[in-house]
């Protein structure tokens, strides 16, 4: 596995983006939260690629499904949007998702 320092970025490609432009672009993406969202999406995709589909997951009890939903709500309440999005993606892909119950 390569270290983050040795990875090629848009800023490393000669003539593609100037150094100043790259810094501004990165800063803008970080301020808008887009960079964190992209990183979270990449983590989710890596997890999905590594997830062994040949070994079935155990059936979760209703209590465990509720715990998953409580964790997801906790993450969203505390503005851990990207962590919550990864958890939601994993739960949906694995078929383990607790439907929201809305009061009437």
Secondary structure by P-SEA (a helix, b strand, c coil): ccccccccccccccccccaaaaaaaaaaaaaaaaaaaaaaaaaaaaaaaacccccccccccaaaaaaaaaaaaaaaaacaaaaaaaaaaaaaaacccccccccc
